[in-house]
Structures are given as structure tokens and as C-alpha cells.
Amino acid sequence: MKTDSINKNNDKYDVRENQSIDLLKELHILTRDGKMNQDSRRKLKQVFHLVQFIEPIIGDLSQQQQAFNLVDFGAGKSYLGFLLYDLIAKHLQHPFQIIGIDLREDLVQYSQELAQRVQFKHMLFYQLNTQEALVSTDLPQQIDIVTALHACNTATDDAINFALHRNVPHIVLVPCCQAEVAGLLKEKKSKVLKNNYFSALWKFPIHTREFGSHLTNVMRCLYLESCGYEVTVTELVGWEHSMKNELIIAKKLQSSSKSQNASAQLKHLLLEFNLEALAPRFKLNL
Ligand SMILES: C[S@@+](CC[C@H](N)C(=O)[O-])C[C@H]1O[C@@H](n2cnc3c(N)ncnc32)[C@H](O)[C@@H]1O
């Protein structure tokens, strides 16, 4: 089936001219008869937007070097990896690998089988937990991009640590909901509310959740800056499409100048909000 006929049937379908309809069906984004439900449309929109942000990074890498390797952390069904392959990577002249990592064996197996069916030869999938990923010899020595799209809870932190450990120059993150910091804020609430002028920021449960999530991403950005990355934060798609919408793009600075200021700010936040328990994650001594 051609893209045109899909667009004719429903002009809101956001399928691109040059993409494989068979792949979209295999990914269950399109049904067998070429229809798309609301959830799939939302997912596709998010993935398209992310592809648009990653495309120029791949473009730059292709100018600078002969090959590139991308690792998608918490890949799930690997919508992102498959669409990156289909829309961009398969048109490149030089070698590349798109690698999905996930904790779940069933998803890894599903993705491996799908890659075989659609003959995407340069896709690899591994079932690895965080510690295994850090030391895995299956993964290539050089990794150029780490992505994590809605990797649950602290899996985004695992993706960051993996990227830092492997000295990866480009990191593209869309964090999922994050409950850990909200939990810590809640735990210390009665103690902190008395002494902290800012405590109104997280007094009510919904504010605890939202503020905890916001603080989490702020600390992630400071951590990346403190490790020598230039960080950009923006929204991925309109809020009507997803609540988990923050896009963090980090690029390793050539000068490898680490921001002392970011490190000091991060320390200050941990102390101010009684989050000392998180100091080891950010390799900080308080
Ligand atoms: C919400 S799903 C998102 C999947 C996919 N990135 C997407 O956007 O469709 C999160 C995935 O992260 C995986 N995951 C969670 N923690 C992980 C970890 N520490 N390491 C690797 N994968 C993890 C889960 O198994 C799950 O498949």
C-alpha cells in the first residue's frame, strides 16, 4: 500500500512519503488494513519529532567520521530505532549500528525477530540490566549517540551514567515520570516544611509529584553540565500529545571544560531539598 492511499483515507495520518508502510504495520502502528488509532498516532508523532532532533546529529557525525553507533536505552519495542533506521540510517553511505537495550527479554526477542523480517541488518538488541550494560563487551567500543525515550523512572539516570561511562558525545533524552525525588521530598516533608521558605513549592501532593519530577530533570541537566556537556532543554511535542514531554539534548564540549558552577548548584539543590541520598548518583561528596 502506498503512503498516498493512506493519506487519502485519512488525511490526518502523519505517515511520510518515503517510509515503509510494511514496517509501520509490523510495529502495529498501522493496522493490517492501514488504519491508525489515537495512541499509535500520538506515539508516531513523538517518535517523528525525536527523529527530527537526532537527524542533524547523525548528519554531523556522517560528515566527521566513517561510521556511527547509536544505543537506545530502555528501547522497549524499539519504535525509535526502527524509524531512525527506516527514515535516515538506511540512506547513509557508510556503516552504522542501531542498538536497543532493554531489561525485558520478550521485547528484545520481538525486536530481533522484527529486524530480521524487515532485513534491517544493522540493528542489534541486547537484554542487559544497567550494570551489565556498563561493562558489556557486546556493545561497540565507540558509541556516538545514546537515546532514551520514556525510559521508566530512574532508567533515564542509568542511560546518563552509561553515556558518561562510555564517554558518548551526544545524549538525547525524553525522561519518563519520575517518582524517586517526589518520594524523598514526601519523606522529609514534615521536617522540611517548618524550616524551608521554599517548602510551599511541594506542600500539596500534586505539587510534590510535579516539583519532584521538575527537580529531577534540573539535576540531570546540571550533572551533565558538570561533566562537560552543553545542554539544551525543550519540549518534544505539544502538551496535548504527551505529558512526558521534556527533551534534554546534551553535547560533549570539545574543550572538555567541566562546569564548576553547575556542580556547585547541584550540590546546593541536594542540600537545600534534603536529597543527600542522591549524592552518589551524581558522584558528589556533600
Ligand atoms: C515506557 S517503556 C519505553 C519504551 C520505548 N523507549 C518507547 O518509547 O516506546 C520503558 C522501557 O524501559 C525498559 N527499562 C526500564 N528500566 C531499564 C533499565 N534500567 N535498563 C534497560 N531498560 C530498562 C523497560 O523494560 C521498558 O521496555
The ligand as a Tripos MOL2 file, in Angstrom:
@<TRIPOS>MOLECULE
LIG
   27    29     1     0     0
SMALL
NO_CHARGES

@<TRIPOS>ATOM
      1 C1          7.9290    3.1190   28.9210 C.3       1 LIG1
      2 S1          8.9170    1.9740   28.0860 S.3       1 LIG1
      3 C2          9.5090    2.9510   26.7330 C.3       1 LIG1
      4 C3          9.9670    2.0990   25.6060 C.3       1 LIG1
      5 C4         10.4210    2.8570   24.3620 C.3       1 LIG1
      6 N1         11.6070    3.6370   24.5940 N.3       1 LIG1
      7 C5          9.3180    3.6960   23.7930 C.2       1 LIG1
      8 O1          9.3540    4.9210   23.9500 O.co2     1 LIG1
      9 O2          8.4060    3.1340   23.2080 O.co2     1 LIG1
     10 C6         10.3660    1.8340   29.1060 C.3       1 LIG1
     11 C7         11.2500    0.6520   28.7820 C.3       1 LIG1
     12 O3         12.4580    0.7620   29.5540 O.3       1 LIG1
     13 C8         12.8370   -0.5260   29.9880 C.3       1 LIG1
     14 N2         13.7260   -0.3140   31.1520 N.ar      1 LIG1
     15 C9         13.3940    0.1390   32.3820 C.ar      1 LIG1
     16 N3         14.4690    0.2370   33.1680 N.ar      1 LIG1
     17 C10        15.5380   -0.1420   32.4190 C.ar      1 LIG1
     18 C11        16.9320   -0.2520   32.6540 C.ar      1 LIG1
     19 N4         17.4600    0.0810   33.8270 N.pl3     1 LIG1
     20 N5         17.7280   -0.6820   31.6660 N.ar      1 LIG1
     21 C12        17.2020   -1.0000   30.4460 C.ar      1 LIG1
     22 N6         15.8800   -0.9150   30.1690 N.ar      1 LIG1
     23 C13        15.0600   -0.5010   31.1270 C.ar      1 LIG1
     24 C14        11.5320   -1.2340   30.2600 C.3       1 LIG1
     25 O4         11.6560   -2.6400   30.2030 O.3       1 LIG1
     26 C15        10.6450   -0.6800   29.1320 C.3       1 LIG1
     27 O5         10.6760   -1.5140   27.9910 O.3       1 LIG1
@<TRIPOS>BOND
     1     1     2 1
     2     2     3 1
     3     2    10 1
     4     3     4 1
     5     4     5 1
     6     5     6 1
     7     5     7 1
     8     7     8 2
     9     7     9 1
    10    10    11 1
    11    11    12 1
    12    11    26 1
    13    12    13 1
    14    13    14 1
    15    13    24 1
    16    14    15 ar
    17    14    23 ar
    18    15    16 ar
    19    16    17 ar
    20    17    18 ar
    21    17    23 ar
    22    18    19 1
    23    18    20 ar
    24    20    21 ar
    25    21    22 ar
    26    22    23 ar
    27    24    25 1
    28    24    26 1
    29    26    27 1
@<TRIPOS>SUBSTRUCTURE
     1 LIG1         1 GROUP 0 **** ****
